[in-house]
Amino acid sequence: VERFLALQTMGTETARQDARALKKTVLALPMPEVDVLNGGLEILKTVDLRLPLQNVSMPFLRLYGYLDGLVPRKVVPMLDKLWPHSESYIFAKAAHAPFISHPVEFHHLLVALKQRV
């Protein structure tokens, strides 16, 4: 779990403190059973929602970290074309957890989306 949490913040200027904050939050809760964690990983490996999400008519916002090692930024233009009714935003100095490393900017983006919808 700790290694997975470190992946969320790797490469950012505040990686250590962000990883600590994320770890503190996650480990404050009861740990899920290994079967549950493995089930979640299996979903991530096998489920592809790219086509079903084309049918979502409500606008949605996709947030990315430029430094993300889990979701590469090269997918953004492809998904922009696949989901033209959605918006994308890339946090220049964030990894996989911009809500931790850039909470104010993250919050402003969500509030702006809410006001537009």
C-alpha positions, 0 to 999 in steps of 0.5 A: 500500500505504501508503495502505491501511495508513493506512486501517486505523488512521485516526481512532484516538488512536494512529493514527500509531504503529499505522500505523508498526507495521503498515507495518513488519510488512507491509513486512518481508515480500516485496511480493506481485505487483500481480496478487495484490493486485488479485486480493485486491481483486476477491475483496473486491468480489465475494464475499459470505459472509454466507449461507454463514457461516450454516451454520457451526455452530462458535461464532465471534467477530466483532471490530469497531472503532468508528472503522473506515472499512472495515467500518461498525459499523452492520453489527453488528446485522444480522450478529448476527441473521444469525449468532446462534451468533456473538458480536460485540465493538466496540472503542470506540476502534479502527479496522480493526486492533484487534489493533494498537491494542488488543493486550491487549484483543484477546488477552483476547477470543481467550483467552476465546473459546478457553476457552468453545469 
